[in-house]
Amino acid sequence: MALDPYRRLFRIPGLPTLLLVGLLARIPSTAVGMALTLHVATTLDLGFAKAGLVTMASTIGMAIGSPLAGRFVDRHGLRPVVVVTTVAQAVFWACAWALPFPVLAAAAAVAGLLGLPVFSVTRQCLAAMVPEPQRRSGFALDSMLVELSYMTGPALAVAGVTTLGSGPTMAVIGLGVTSAGVGLIVLNPPTRSADEMAEQTVKVPRRQWVTPAFVALLGTVAAATFVLVAAELALVATMEHAGQTAWVGLAVAVWAVYSLIGGFLYGGLSRGFSPLVLIGAMGLLTVPVAWVGGGWHWLVLALLPSGMLCAPSLSSTVDVLSRWVPAGARGEAMGFHGTALLVGGAVSAPIAGAVIDGTGPAWAFAVAGLVGVATVVIALPFWRRRPMASTAPSRPATPEPEGGSTAPVETVATAPLEQVAVVPVEGTSGVQGQEVVRALENDASLAPMGEPPILLEDAPLRQEGPAALT
């Protein structure tokens, strides 16, 4: 049954609490952009152009700060990072309503840089608490909760500003963000699994996991948000041109429900799909929406296929990232994932706006879909050279045996790209050396020691060392 994977998830100790805290923490975070925009544009009466500058400053700060916060979590643990970012958010929101525009823009950038990393931290902790076979369902559920937070946060910000004013609304947002930080401090969920904590962790150089395949993964993440943001703007513009602005909220809500349904169904499947397949399909299914006519009802219906792939596409990228990146660098990698999400949306908005103003909203659907497909095609060659799965903890190097000078060999979990085999070779100086033979995944003639090649995504990790060669 489709519900069985979710039942097993909720039996994991501490996971329901983590998901609940993550949802409540994300709602005020998703309201930040809308609250700042309305405060500058309406309360300060400076227009939407200057409001855009403030939100841009905040977004740039978050894009830079997300991987930095993740790196500090990897090095120093969750609590110190959350304490610092919670205090920073409390100070900003306590005085943001009273700041003049230039100071507000600068403060928004700093607040973004020191933003509470609730999105990346929740995913990092989920990867630590959920066994690998259940992670796809866990990340699908997390994507559904993110969708709920984006359906709730901006709407509450609009309602608050229009009824209470921007000052009280910003105070409530500050209280919510601060409470979220305190909740994470008290909960202090694990950022590594028990097995990963029990093993001595070897520091993994960034070059071993920031590979071309990892960069391609981030590119597909940005492409997914590009497609979604551009399609949403095209939907709003189409309805506005047709004089049906009053129904925009309902149309966007229905589209979000599509994503929730898709995420629920995807999490219940027996096996998942590559992000390339999901994001490419989402792009392809968005292109034909450009030629749909007959009213907004048909337009929303035409968005059903691509909308159902939204949550599965994003959750699949997190699942792949959690398997590609060693546990000791997972926080920083999740931070880069969050940055890619922000960059995709930030780039999409002006491009889609220019297309809408120049050729009409219909072409914005086509451009959004084609960008998604093109990015997948570009990423495909790098994807074939993906790094090894790294779900097993990093282990210390094999100690040097007595009477020899055999160099230590790192585990396969920290090896880059290809499978590594170690073959003893006599050095020219009379001292036994080593030769590292890189065996391509699908080339059986290069498999070490006459063994068949190992499929990187499905095989368990193996540690190779001198003992394995005797």
Buried (B, 14 or more C-beta within 10 A) or exposed (E): EEEEBBEBBEEBEEBEEBBEBBBBBBBBBBBBBBBBBBBBBBBBEBEEEBBBBBBBBBBBBBBBBBBBBBBBBBEEBBBEBBBBBBEBBBBBBBEBBEBEBEEBBBBBBBBBBBBBBBBBBBBBBBBBBBEBEBBBBBBBBBBBBBBBBBBBBBBBBBEBBEEEBBBEBBBBBBBBBBBBBBBBBEBEBBBBBEEBEEBEBBEBEEEBBBBBBBEBBBBBBBBBBBBBBBBBBBBBBBBEEEEBEEBBEEBBEBBBBBBBBBBBBBBBBEEBBBBBBBBBBBBBBBBBBBEBEEEBEEBBBBBBBBBBBBBBBBBBBBBBBBBBBBBBBBBBBBBBBBBBBBBBBBBBBEBBBEBBEEEBBBBBBBBBBBBBBEBBEEBBEBBEBBBBBBBBBBBEBBEEEEEEEBBEBBBBBBBBBBBBBBEBEEEEEEEBEBEEBEBBBEEEEBBBEEEEBBEBEEEEBEBBBBEBBE
